[in-house]
Amino acid sequence: MKTIRILIILFLLITVACAHLPGESGQTTATAPIKKAIGSSGGYYHYSLGVRSYLEGNLDGAIEEYEKAISLDPESPYLKTEISTLYLRKEKTEEALSLLKSSLVHNPDYVDTHLLLGGIYTKLKEYDKSIKEYKRVIQLDPKNLESYLFLGLLYREKEEYREAIDILSNLLKIESNNLMGNYYLAKIYIQTKSYDEAEELLKKVLNIKPSFDPALTDLALLYEIQKDDKKSVEFFSDFIESNPSDTTARLHFGKILFRQDKYKEAAEEFRIILKEDRSHIEARYSLGLAYYFDGKDYKKAIDEFLTILKKYPGDNRTRYFLASSYDKNRQHRNAFEEFKAIPADSDLYASARTHMGLILKGDGRILEAIDLIKEAIVNKNEEADLYGFLASLYEANNQLEVAEKTLKDGIKLSPDDIDLHYKLGVIYEKTNRFRESVDEMTKILKIDKDNAEALNFIGYGYADREINLAEAERLIKKALKLKPGNGFITDSLGWLYFKKNRLDLAIKYLKEAAKILPEDPTIAEHLGDAYKKSGMVKEARRMYIRALNLGPLKKEILEKKINRLNSN
């Protein structure tokens, strides 16, 4: 507001104002508009004292002097607007509203009163009243740019986007290079999915002010929404070339490269930022992530995350990735301790405890892992993932009945959790309750009709039992269409054809599955069975031996198959 710009001048002239009351000779021309707005010399004197109190940080003193000024000039809209701004600073909203409304009785066309009322109504979320005030300002002063801007933002808040676009477009007819007018119109275009118009305006904003970081952020977001990585890379490359010291642009560029899995190139951008500003935490965190996901040097990731935690020990996000880096670097003890340091009120707590459980399980300490996750559920009982992981620990410990109960408890908490339903279906299948397992997968398909895993589970189950083979083929083919190249689903289709005695197709798909998942013993055994049934003894023996080496759990069965081949 123009008032604040005048305050400094008044402070410098305050002694003059005291020595020369308004109207006396020697009055400075800079204060003339205010003197005219106040009218009485006594009112102006107290107003000047109020300004001095304000500049000294004494709001109560300023209000007291302004009130004295108003008592001497009770119809001055200027004074009423000024003191209302101070009332608002003191959270006296009702007093400000009352005073401004009374001011309009005698001065209905005073622009600043309508502007301030518009702001108050906006704060109170009385948007229709706010809109009315800003429209009145535009009637009184058609070139009042801030009213167009505020009015456009109000329509945006009310999701009346057509009106918002019209208002901001009118603003730009008055001043085409208005920074905020162009920027907020671009944001509305993003919301209304008018992406080309949004892109054009954001680029215009950056031409007006290249250092305007919000426009860079929104342009990066726009390209991400459009999934237009090529255009994103081209723009930020060119922008950085013209503005090499712009760290915000370089940070966005690095993150774009990161999303494209170009971790080495992304890391280079983050390093450039850190050369200029070693305290740039987001660049350092992003650099740590680039090292982590690149997977070639976890030690570098560890160093970056440790540097951040020295300054910000409560940063759980960074601590989580430090722990994960230790885990990837086979420093499991360090990983365990860092995961342990993540508190229960963190969103990362459940995941951290799951990782701790995996570390314990890997060490053969499965009972300790179970106790750990049970405790985690007490601390975070709304986390469905913890129930799923605890059930998997019980399953690994051959406690299938307890695993089943745990999964059912989790489903009560989160009825639409697909992972819990799937794991329960697996438990049913393991305990020879195929009908119940199909029912569980059917529940998943009611939640997500295109869930490839559930489709494949039912289809494979039918094929393996040689029932509903036509339906099995439909389900498996649909699953494979949803997830082409999936080794397990490809194996299911091959196994289905084996059961249908279509051995050429069986071998084709089982060979493909074995190529995708060469370490899977079941797929190797399936391919061996198909070779054997086709009379390809040598190939069958080779696949059975591979399956035996990969999966000793079926050692006895596989050895019998190999011995039968040898005896023949």
matplotlib code that plots the C-alpha trace (Angstrom):
import matplotlib.pyplot as plt

x = [0.0, 1.2, 1.0, 4.1, 6.2, 5.4, 6.3, 10.0, 9.7, 7.5, 9.9, 12.7, 10.3, 8.8, 10.7, 9.7, 6.1, 6.3, 8.0, 5.8, 2.2, 0.3, -0.4, 2.6, 5.4, 8.2, 6.0, 7.6, 5.8, 6.2, 3.7, 1.2, -1.1, -1.3, -2.1, -4.8, -6.2, -6.3, -7.4, -7.0, -3.6, -4.1, -5.1, -2.0, 0.2, -1.1, -0.8, 2.8, 3.4, 1.7, 4.0, 7.0, 5.6, 5.0, 8.5, 9.8, 7.8, 5.3, 1.9, -0.1, 1.4, 0.7, -2.9, -3.3, -2.0, -4.1, -7.2, -6.5, -6.1, -9.5, -11.2, -10.0, -10.9, -13.7, -14.6, -11.1, -11.2, -7.4, -7.0, -9.7, -7.9, -4.5, -5.7, -7.6, -4.3, -2.9, -5.9, -5.3, -1.7, -3.1, -5.6, -8.5, -10.4, -13.9, -12.7, -11.1, -14.2, -16.5, -14.3, -14.0, -17.7, -18.4, -15.9, -17.9, -21.0, -19.3, -16.8, -18.3, -15.7, -12.5, -10.5, -8.1, -11.1, -12.5, -9.1, -8.6, -12.1, -11.4, -8.3, -10.1, -13.0, -10.5, -8.8, -12.2, -12.9, -15.9, -15.0, -18.2, -17.9, -14.3, -15.1, -17.7, -15.1, -12.5, -15.1, -16.0, -12.3, -12.1, -15.2, -13.6, -10.1, -10.0, -6.2, -5.8, -3.8, -3.7, -7.5, -7.5, -4.8, -6.7, -10.0, -8.4, -7.0, -10.3, -12.1, -9.3, -9.8, -13.5, -12.6, -14.4, -11.6, -13.2, -13.9, -10.3, -8.9, -11.0, -10.0, -6.2, -6.4, -7.9, -5.0, -2.5, -4.3, -3.4, 0.1, 1.2, 4.5, 2.9, 4.9, 2.4, -0.5, 1.3, 2.4, -1.0, -2.7, -0.2, -1.0, -4.7, -3.9, -2.0, -5.1, -7.4, -4.9, -4.3, -0.7, 0.5, -0.8, 0.7, 4.1, 4.0, 3.2, 5.8, 8.5, 7.3, 7.6, 11.2, 12.0, 10.6, 12.5, 14.9, 15.5, 11.8, 12.1, 8.4, 8.1, 11.0, 9.4, 6.0, 7.6, 9.4, 6.1, 4.3, 6.8, 6.6, 2.8, 3.1, 5.8, 7.7, 11.3, 12.7, 11.2, 12.1, 15.8, 16.0, 14.5, 16.5, 19.7, 19.2, 18.2, 21.2, 23.5, 22.1, 21.9, 24.7, 24.6, 20.8, 20.9, 17.1, 17.2, 20.2, 18.5, 15.4, 17.6, 19.4, 16.1, 14.8, 17.9, 17.5, 13.9, 15.3, 17.7, 20.6, 22.2, 25.7, 24.6, 22.3, 25.1, 27.2, 24.6, 24.2, 28.0, 28.1, 25.6, 27.6, 30.8, 29.1, 27.1, 28.3, 25.3, 22.7, 21.0, 18.6, 21.4, 23.4, 20.5, 19.8, 23.5, 23.3, 20.2, 21.9, 24.8, 22.4, 20.3, 23.2, 24.3, 28.0, 29.4, 27.2, 30.2, 29.7, 26.0, 26.8, 29.2, 26.7, 23.9, 26.3, 27.2, 23.6, 22.9, 25.8, 23.9, 20.3, 20.3, 16.5, 16.2, 14.5, 14.3, 18.1, 18.6, 16.4, 18.5, 21.7, 20.5, 19.5, 22.9, 24.6, 22.4, 23.2, 26.9, 26.6, 27.2, 24.2, 25.0, 25.2, 22.1, 20.2, 21.2, 20.3, 16.9, 16.4, 16.9, 13.8, 11.1, 7.6, 6.0, 7.8, 6.1, 9.2, 8.9, 7.1, 9.4, 12.4, 11.2, 10.5, 14.1, 15.3, 13.2, 14.8, 18.3, 17.4, 15.8, 18.9, 21.0, 18.7, 17.2, 13.6, 12.0, 13.7, 12.3, 8.8, 9.1, 10.4, 7.5, 4.9, 6.3, 6.2, 2.5, 1.8, 3.5, 2.0, -1.1, -2.6, 0.2, -1.2, 2.2, 3.5, 0.8, 1.8, 5.5, 4.8, 2.7, 5.5, 7.8, 5.4, 5.1, 8.9, 8.9, 6.2, 3.5, 0.9, -2.1, -0.7, 0.2, -3.4, -4.7, -2.3, -3.3, -7.0, -6.3, -4.6, -7.5, -9.9, -7.8, -7.4, -10.1, -8.9, -5.3, -4.4, -1.1, -2.8, -5.5, -2.9, -0.7, -3.8, -4.7, -1.2, -1.6, -4.9, -3.2, -0.3, -2.8, -4.7, -7.7, -7.7, -11.3, -10.6, -7.5, -9.5, -12.1, -9.4, -8.0, -11.5, -11.8, -8.6, -10.2, -13.2, -10.8, -8.7, -10.1, -6.7, -4.5, -2.2, -0.9, -4.4, -5.4, -2.3, -2.7, -6.2, -5.2, -2.1, -4.1, -6.7, -4.0, -2.1, -5.2, -6.3, -9.7, -11.5, -8.7, -10.5, -11.0, -7.4, -6.2, -8.3, -7.0, -3.4, -3.4, -5.1, -2.4, 0.4, -1.2, -1.2, 2.4, 4.2, 7.6, 6.7, 8.6, 6.1, 3.1, 4.9, 5.7, 1.9, 1.0, 3.6, 2.4, -1.2, -0.2, 1.7, -1.4, -3.4, -0.7, 0.2, 3.9, 5.3, 3.6, 4.5, 8.2, 8.1, 6.7, 8.6, 11.9, 11.0, 10.2, 13.5, 15.3, 13.6, 14.1, 17.1, 17.5, 13.9, 13.9, 10.2, 10.4, 13.4, 11.5, 8.5, 10.6, 12.3, 8.8, 7.9, 11.1, 10.6, 7.0, 8.3, 10.9, 13.8, 15.6, 19.0, 17.3, 15.0, 18.0, 19.8, 16.9, 16.2, 19.9, 19.6, 16.4, 18.2, 21.1, 18.8, 16.2, 17.3, 13.9, 12.6, 15.7, 14.0, 11.5, 14.1, 16.5, 13.8, 13.0, 16.7, 17.1, 14.1, 15.6, 18.9, 17.3, 15.5]
y = [0.0, 3.5, 4.4, 2.4, 4.0, 7.4, 6.3, 6.7, 10.2, 11.2, 9.8, 12.0, 15.0, 14.4, 17.2, 19.6, 18.5, 19.3, 22.6, 23.7, 22.6, 21.9, 25.0, 26.9, 28.1, 25.7, 22.7, 20.0, 19.2, 15.4, 15.5, 17.7, 14.9, 13.5, 16.9, 17.3, 13.8, 14.5, 18.1, 19.5, 20.6, 18.9, 15.6, 15.8, 16.4, 13.3, 11.3, 12.3, 11.2, 7.9, 7.4, 7.8, 5.3, 2.8, 3.1, 2.6, -0.7, 0.7, -0.3, 0.6, 4.1, 4.5, 3.5, 5.9, 8.8, 7.8, 7.7, 11.2, 12.3, 10.8, 12.5, 15.8, 14.8, 12.1, 11.9, 11.4, 8.2, 8.3, 8.2, 5.5, 3.3, 3.9, 3.0, 0.0, -1.4, -1.2, -2.8, -5.7, -5.9, -6.3, -9.0, -6.6, -7.5, -6.6, -3.1, -2.6, -3.8, -1.5, 1.5, 0.9, 0.4, 3.7, 5.4, 4.4, 6.2, 9.6, 8.5, 5.7, 6.2, 6.0, 3.3, 2.4, 1.6, -0.8, -2.4, -3.0, -4.4, -6.8, -8.0, -8.5, -10.4, -12.6, -13.4, -14.3, -16.5, -14.4, -14.4, -13.0, -9.9, -9.6, -9.9, -7.1, -4.8, -5.4, -4.9, -1.6, -0.6, -1.3, 0.8, 3.7, 3.1, 1.0, 0.9, -0.4, -3.4, -5.0, -5.2, -7.2, -9.5, -10.1, -10.5, -13.1, -15.0, -15.0, -16.5, -19.1, -20.0, -20.5, -22.6, -20.2, -20.4, -18.7, -15.6, -15.7, -15.9, -13.0, -10.7, -11.5, -11.1, -7.6, -6.8, -7.8, -5.5, -2.6, -3.8, -6.7, -7.4, -7.5, -10.2, -11.5, -11.2, -13.4, -15.8, -16.4, -16.6, -19.4, -21.2, -21.1, -22.5, -25.4, -26.1, -26.0, -28.2, -25.5, -26.5, -24.7, -21.3, -22.0, -22.8, -19.6, -17.4, -19.0, -18.4, -14.8, -14.4, -15.7, -13.2, -10.4, -11.7, -14.7, -15.0, -15.6, -19.0, -19.9, -19.8, -22.1, -24.5, -24.4, -24.9, -28.0, -29.2, -28.5, -30.6, -33.4, -33.4, -33.6, -36.3, -34.2, -35.0, -33.9, -30.4, -30.1, -31.0, -28.6, -25.7, -26.0, -26.7, -23.4, -21.5, -22.6, -21.7, -18.2, -18.1, -20.4, -19.1, -19.8, -22.6, -23.1, -23.8, -26.1, -28.0, -28.6, -29.7, -32.1, -33.6, -33.9, -35.9, -37.9, -38.9, -40.1, -42.4, -40.3, -40.4, -39.5, -36.4, -35.4, -35.7, -33.4, -30.7, -31.0, -30.9, -27.6, -26.1, -27.3, -25.7, -22.4, -23.0, -25.9, -25.2, -26.0, -28.8, -29.8, -30.1, -32.2, -34.5, -34.8, -35.7, -38.4, -39.8, -39.8, -41.8, -44.1, -45.0, -45.2, -48.1, -47.8, -46.1, -46.2, -44.8, -41.4, -41.5, -42.2, -39.3, -36.8, -38.0, -37.8, -34.3, -33.3, -35.1, -33.3, -30.0, -31.4, -34.5, -34.6, -35.0, -38.4, -38.4, -38.2, -40.7, -43.2, -43.0, -43.1, -46.3, -47.7, -46.8, -48.6, -51.6, -51.6, -51.3, -54.5, -52.4, -54.0, -53.1, -49.4, -49.7, -51.3, -48.5, -45.7, -47.3, -47.7, -43.9, -43.1, -42.2, -43.7, -40.3, -40.3, -41.4, -43.5, -45.5, -48.5, -48.8, -48.4, -51.1, -53.4, -52.9, -53.8, -56.9, -57.9, -57.4, -59.7, -62.2, -62.2, -63.0, -65.9, -64.1, -64.5, -64.6, -61.3, -59.9, -61.0, -59.3, -56.1, -55.9, -56.7, -53.8, -51.6, -52.4, -51.3, -48.0, -47.6, -49.9, -48.0, -49.2, -52.1, -52.8, -53.9, -56.6, -57.9, -58.0, -59.7, -62.3, -63.0, -63.6, -66.0, -67.7, -68.0, -69.5, -72.0, -70.4, -70.3, -70.2, -67.1, -65.6, -66.0, -64.3, -61.4, -60.8, -60.9, -58.3, -56.1, -56.4, -55.3, -52.2, -51.7, -53.7, -52.6, -53.4, -55.5, -56.8, -58.2, -59.9, -61.4, -62.7, -64.2, -66.0, -67.4, -68.7, -70.4, -72.0, -73.3, -74.8, -76.6, -74.2, -73.3, -72.2, -69.7, -68.5, -67.9, -66.0, -63.8, -63.0, -62.3, -59.6, -58.1, -58.0, -56.2, -53.5, -53.5, -55.4, -55.1, -56.6, -58.8, -60.7, -61.8, -62.7, -64.8, -66.5, -67.7, -68.7, -70.6, -72.3, -73.5, -74.6, -76.5, -78.4, -78.9, -77.2, -74.3, -74.2, -71.9, -69.4, -69.9, -69.0, -65.9, -64.7, -65.4, -63.8, -60.7, -60.6, -60.9, -58.1, -55.9, -56.9, -58.0, -59.5, -60.7, -63.9, -65.5, -64.8, -66.1, -69.3, -69.6, -69.4, -72.0, -74.3, -73.9, -75.0, -78.0, -79.0, -78.7, -80.9, -78.1, -78.8, -76.5, -73.5, -74.7, -74.9, -71.6, -69.7, -71.6, -71.0, -67.3, -67.3, -69.1, -66.4, -63.7, -65.4, -67.7, -68.1, -69.4, -73.2, -73.8, -72.3, -74.5, -77.6, -76.7, -76.4, -79.7, -81.3, -79.9, -81.2, -84.6, -84.9, -83.9, -86.6, -84.1, -86.1, -84.3, -80.9, -82.2, -83.5, -80.2, -78.2, -80.6, -80.3, -76.5, -76.6, -78.8, -76.4, -73.4, -74.9, -77.6, -77.5, -79.9, -82.0, -85.4, -84.8, -83.5, -86.3, -88.8, -87.1, -87.1, -90.8, -91.8, -90.1, -91.8, -95.2, -94.8]
z = [0.0, -0.8, 2.9, 3.9, 1.2, 2.7, 6.3, 5.9, 4.5, 7.4, 9.9, 8.5, 8.6, 12.0, 13.8, 11.0, 11.5, 15.2, 14.7, 11.8, 12.1, 9.0, 7.0, 8.4, 6.2, 5.5, 5.0, 2.8, -0.4, 0.1, 2.9, 1.2, -0.1, 3.4, 4.9, 2.4, 3.2, 6.9, 6.8, 10.3, 11.6, 14.9, 13.3, 11.1, 14.2, 16.0, 12.8, 12.5, 16.1, 15.3, 12.3, 14.6, 17.1, 14.3, 13.0, 16.5, 16.7, 19.1, 17.6, 20.7, 20.7, 17.0, 17.4, 20.4, 18.3, 15.2, 17.4, 18.6, 15.0, 14.1, 17.0, 15.4, 11.9, 12.3, 8.6, 7.1, 5.1, 5.0, 8.8, 9.1, 6.6, 8.2, 11.7, 10.3, 9.0, 12.5, 14.0, 11.7, 12.8, 16.4, 15.2, 15.9, 12.7, 14.0, 15.0, 11.5, 9.7, 11.8, 11.2, 7.4, 7.0, 8.8, 6.6, 3.5, 4.8, 4.2, 1.6, -0.5, -3.4, -1.4, -3.2, -0.3, 1.9, -0.6, -1.1, 2.6, 3.0, 0.1, 1.9, 5.2, 3.6, 1.8, 5.1, 6.5, 3.5, 2.7, -1.0, -2.5, -0.3, -1.3, -5.0, -4.6, -3.1, -5.8, -8.5, -6.9, -6.9, -10.7, -11.3, -9.4, -10.8, -14.0, -13.9, -10.4, -11.2, -7.8, -7.8, -11.0, -9.6, -6.3, -8.1, -10.4, -7.5, -5.7, -8.8, -8.9, -5.3, -6.0, -9.0, -11.3, -13.8, -16.8, -14.8, -13.4, -16.9, -18.1, -15.2, -15.5, -19.3, -18.7, -16.4, -19.1, -21.6, -19.3, -18.6, -20.8, -18.9, -15.4, -13.7, -11.3, -13.8, -16.3, -13.6, -12.0, -15.4, -16.3, -13.1, -13.9, -17.4, -15.7, -13.5, -16.6, -18.6, -21.1, -21.1, -24.3, -23.0, -19.6, -21.1, -23.2, -20.2, -17.9, -20.5, -20.8, -17.0, -17.1, -19.9, -17.7, -14.7, -15.2, -11.5, -10.7, -9.2, -8.9, -12.7, -13.1, -10.6, -12.3, -15.8, -14.5, -13.0, -16.3, -18.3, -15.7, -16.0, -19.8, -19.5, -22.0, -21.0, -24.3, -24.1, -20.4, -21.1, -24.0, -22.1, -18.9, -20.9, -22.8, -19.7, -17.8, -20.6, -20.5, -16.7, -15.5, -11.9, -11.5, -8.9, -9.0, -12.7, -12.3, -9.4, -11.5, -14.5, -12.2, -11.0, -14.5, -15.4, -12.2, -13.2, -16.6, -14.6, -15.9, -12.4, -13.5, -15.4, -12.6, -10.0, -12.1, -12.0, -8.2, -7.8, -9.7, -7.3, -4.3, -5.7, -5.5, -2.3, 0.0, 2.3, -0.4, 1.4, -1.3, -3.8, -1.4, -0.7, -4.4, -5.0, -2.3, -4.0, -7.4, -5.9, -4.2, -7.2, -9.5, -7.3, -8.2, -5.1, -2.0, 0.0, -1.8, -1.0, 2.7, 2.8, 1.5, 3.8, 6.8, 5.9, 6.0, 9.3, 11.0, 10.6, 10.7, 12.9, 13.0, 9.2, 9.1, 5.3, 5.0, 7.8, 6.1, 2.9, 4.9, 6.5, 3.1, 1.7, 4.6, 3.9, 0.1, 1.1, 3.3, 6.4, 8.0, 11.6, 10.7, 8.7, 11.6, 14.0, 11.6, 10.8, 14.6, 15.1, 13.0, 15.5, 15.6, 14.7, 11.4, 8.1, 7.5, 10.7, 9.3, 6.4, 8.6, 11.0, 8.0, 6.9, 10.4, 10.3, 6.9, 8.4, 11.3, 9.1, 6.9, 10.0, 10.8, 13.8, 12.6, 16.1, 17.0, 13.7, 14.7, 18.1, 16.5, 14.0, 16.7, 18.7, 15.6, 15.1, 18.7, 18.0, 14.5, 14.3, 11.4, 9.0, 7.0, 5.5, 8.9, 9.1, 5.7, 6.6, 10.0, 8.2, 5.8, 8.8, 10.4, 7.0, 6.7, 10.3, 9.1, 11.4, 8.7, 11.1, 12.9, 9.5, 8.4, 11.5, 11.1, 7.5, 8.5, 11.3, 8.7, 6.3, 9.0, 9.3, 5.5, 3.6, 0.2, 0.7, -2.3, -1.0, 2.2, 0.2, -2.1, 0.7, 2.4, -0.9, -1.0, 2.6, 1.6, -1.4, 0.8, 3.2, 0.4, 0.3, -3.3, -3.4, -0.6, -2.4, -5.6, -3.5, -2.2, -5.6, -6.8, -4.0, -5.5, -8.9, -7.5, -6.2, -9.4, -12.4, -14.1, -11.4, -13.4, -10.3, -9.3, -12.8, -13.2, -9.8, -10.6, -14.2, -13.1, -10.3, -12.8, -15.3, -12.6, -11.5, -15.2, -14.5, -16.3, -18.9, -21.3, -18.4, -17.3, -20.8, -20.9, -17.5, -18.1, -21.6, -20.1, -17.3, -19.9, -22.0, -18.9, -18.1, -21.2, -20.6, -17.1, -16.5, -14.1, -16.2, -19.3, -17.4, -16.5, -20.2, -21.1, -18.3, -19.4, -22.9, -21.3, -19.5, -22.8, -24.5, -26.9, -26.4, -29.2, -27.6, -24.1, -25.0, -26.7, -23.7, -21.1, -22.9, -23.0, -19.3, -18.5, -20.4, -18.5, -15.1, -15.5, -11.7, -11.1, -10.3, -10.9, -14.4, -15.2, -13.9, -16.0, -19.1, -18.3, -18.1, -21.5, -23.0, -21.5, -22.7, -26.2, -26.1, -25.9, -23.2, -23.3, -22.9, -20.2, -18.2, -18.5, -17.2, -14.3, -13.2, -13.5, -11.4, -8.8, -8.5, -8.2, -5.8, -3.4, -1.7, -4.4, -4.4, -4.0, -6.7, -9.2, -8.5, -9.2, -12.5, -13.5, -12.5, -14.6, -17.6, -16.9, -16.6, -19.9]

ax = plt.figure().add_subplot(projection="3d")
ax.plot(x, y, z, "-o")
ax.set_aspect("equal")
plt.show()
